[in-house]
Amino acid sequence: MPNMRDSKRSQDLTDCTLGNIKKYEALTQKEFEKKFALPCGCEEVVLKVLLCEYACSECEEIYNYSFCWKEVVQLTDTWHCNPCRTCRDWREWHCNSCNICNYGVTLPCEGCGTKSPYA
């Protein structure tokens, strides 16, 4: 069974990987070595590399694996919300007052009306 010492230092793992550490620790060696096509279509990369941020060798776009969505995602299009414990679209933000994520980075919170930090 892979562990953080076998692959990457814990500070290099993405927030999604750290937030899903039990799933990470349950990976078999075969799953760890499974190749995933990058969304850009430039190359295939093994899962253990995608548990950290990975720059495509051809287009230099940054990718990582989302345990939440069970797919490779582009870093500029997604982020992992630690309080909600799930990956989110880049257009969403987390309201600390309501403890919920909201769509629309410039829109106020749907729950309490708190102004988005990006507005």
Secondary structure, DSSP 8 states (H G I E B T S, - for coil): ---TTTS--GGGB-HHHHHTHHHHHT--HHHHT-EEE-TTSS-EEEHHHHTB-EE-TTT--EEEEETTTTEEEEGGGEEEETTTTEEEETTEEEETTTTEEEE-TTS--TTT----TT-
